[in-house]
Amino acid sequence: MSPPSDPPKQTVVLVLEDDEGLADLYTVWLSEAYDVRTAYTAAEAYEKFDEDVDVALLDRRLPEESGDEVLDWIAQDYPQCRRVMVTAVNPDVDIVDMPFDDYFLKPIDKDSLLDAVQRLEKQRDYEERVQDLYALVRKRSILQSELSEVERSESEEYARLESEISDLKAALAETNEGFDYEDFRGILRCLGNRQRGD
């Protein structure tokens, strides 16, 4: 009998918005599905940030320190965190080098906000599954070079490895069918950011 598995971790979203009414509204909307941390200043965001934060929703215009600076800090120190700008600042060519995953102009409605977080959550889960698949396929490759076909065919562990690879490939194929162009762009952008160290 296998040991009980831990319950899946709830996605943690950090909201950074200096308009307290708006920040609280986003928090209410998101709290229905996510663990939400709310910050009204950059200083508060830094205090509430850690490796558990999966998605950060950032305003660009903040008192004392801009949301752009917070964005750069998150990209540098927590590259695994997905980053979304929710702002009244119209995008210009300055966004080309900004390390965000999505950009929304205010006002944003509840459905759009929830859809944005859901999309980033799906992309993150997909990336993790791809990494898991790579690790399993690498193990299979090593075993194929070290064990004979007979040894592999008699091994329960090898059979379990093959089964896990097959199941994971099927799950990824199913997820692929639900993805659109923007999902794949987001995944590639995130992978590119990690390789550059953004």
Secondary structure, DSSP 4 states (H G I P E B T S, - for coil): -PPPPPPPPPPEEEEE-SSHHHHHHHHHHHHTTSEEEEESSHHHHHHH--TTEEEEEE-S--SSS-HHHHHHHHHHH-TTSEEEEEESSPP-GGGGG---SEEEESS--HHHHHHHHHHHHHHHHHHHHHHHHHHHHHHHHHHHHHS-HHHHHH-HHHHHHHHHHHHHHHHHHHHHHH--HHHHHHHHHHHHHHHHT-
